[in-house]
Amino acid sequence: MGLPWYRVHTVVLNDPGRLLSVHIMHTALVAGWAGSMALYELAVFDPSDPVLDPMWRQGMFVIPFMTRLGITNSWVVGIFQEDLFSGLCFLAAIWHWVYWDLEVFCDERTGKPSLDLPKIFGIHLFLSGVACLALAHFM
């Protein structure tokens, strides 16, 4: 049994870089799952009889949703953009986890953070949302 969501957020609450890192890593895991499942379903798909043996009867989950949404023509050939997006989010999460240090951004005279951390966190979450919408739009 895992930890409840509020317990995990409490651990990284006072560390904005790591809080951002966990959310970016969650986005990377979800996008990576969608991309790898789509590749797996594409590998095992049997299109020989689409009437008596449709995709949903073959145990597919991701590709029927993609076809139901009408994703037929794409700017990117193939379904690799989820994996590419997942890899970029993974690298961004690792960078924010390793290189974020609150002491770097503290004023030496007062000892208080000199950055507006909620504003920076909000900008990062907004940009992450824009990246997700751009991925969905150009898919």
URZINOR-V48019 format. One record per helix or strand of 2 or more residues. SS is the DSSP state (helix for helix, strand for strand). FROM is the first residue (numbers start at 0). TO is the last residue. If there is no record, write none. Layout:
ss: [SS:SS]
from: [FROM:FROM]
to: [TO:TO]
//
This chain:
ss: [helix:helix:helix:helix:helix:helix:helix]
from: [4:15:55:61:80:101:116]
to: [10:43:57:67:98:104:136]
//
